[in-house]
Amino acid sequence: MSMKKFDPASNIQGLKQFGEFGGVNPSITDSSTFTFMTARTMLDTFHGDAEGCFLYARHWNPSNKYLADALAAMEGTESAWVTGSGMAAITTVFLQFCNTGDHIVSSITTYGGTYAFLKNYLPKFNIDVTFVDITDLDAVEKAIRPNTKMVYTETMTNPLLQISDIPALSGITKRHNIQLVVDNTFTPMIFAPFLLGADIVVYSMTKYINGKNDTIAGAICASNKFVLDITDVNDGTAMLLGPALDPLRSSSILKNIHTLHIRMKQHSKNGMHLAKRFRDIGLKYIYPGMPDHPQYELMKSMMNEEYGFGGMIAIDMETPERAATLMESMQLKNVGYHAVSLGYFKTLFSNSSKSTSSEVPKNVQHKMGMSPGLVRFSVGLDNDIEETFQLIKESVKELKA
Ligand code: PLP
């Protein structure tokens, strides 16, 4: 019997979501509160027992439900919930699982904001975090304590582009009866972490999923039970801290998610082209799609090949000064923009140690192997990426001159 391969794009395409007047896009629900014909239904909705009914937009609203359903279809999870930022999604999951006195094991290479939350914010609640090299599975297992609630990682880590071995990590977390929470922001569609064994998948939708850099948003893809738990009116973290996404934004992201598969393929194609050309001119680069990457084989074994190795690539310019000169020159040549963030149609580049990882102390950056001159690229959708490469090459040459 041949098994039909998991296809996130077809799963989204397969949804029939349309507006109440037959609009091909679902109507935007521009209401914060909802009316009920009977008092009983309102009560049931409060208790999460009235399927299809909406109570109050901080809890759920129809526009967010359409987008959440598309995300659950993409990830293969039972359910999803959408948030006002990626950080809101991540912090909601941490705070839902952890109580005072609990412990988290986290990859040391994560987005700087996540690192800062774990390192500087959670101690307020007496929640302890051990940071580990996520590629060292023994170290991960050794860090687990009786009060550990979860292992947290990014499928492709920011900014070092290490690949987490999700099936192996899942084996460890299942053995210890704890959760595996994975941020898949860099690699939507390329990886399906839930199907690889993660319990919860989080996203900054600000990045590839929306792809337009016009909004901040996040998502939590999980079981029905977890989504009911976070939206519980009595003690749900999402319901009580209130990070709900605005329905207007949900509806625009829903339209953009329908082109995600095409965009991911082009980002990956361009990323691979630049990696090969960087190798040709002897630049020190990191790209998981090249056989010299330490987790190249692992990535191949986990990825949905159709979508390629992604559009994130980093080069080592050794010092922040050299990185700055290169980036300024590339911006003048319109290679792209010197800006943080990623997943945009234009190429974006920034010096990680001075930007998206600046929350990580210098000694920790050094320990994790992050060069102070690392320039992280989010490769755009350029139609002629060789032309873009030629511009980058000119900037590199100027630097050497
Ligand atoms: N996760 C990763 C991997 C990120 O790179 C970022 C932001 O750069 C976030 C989460 C946070 O997302 P947001 O800015 O949407 O809160």
Residues whose N, C-alpha, C, O or C-beta is under 5 A from the ligand:
A	BS01	PLP	S85 G86 M87 Y111 N158 D183 T185 S204 T206 I216 A217
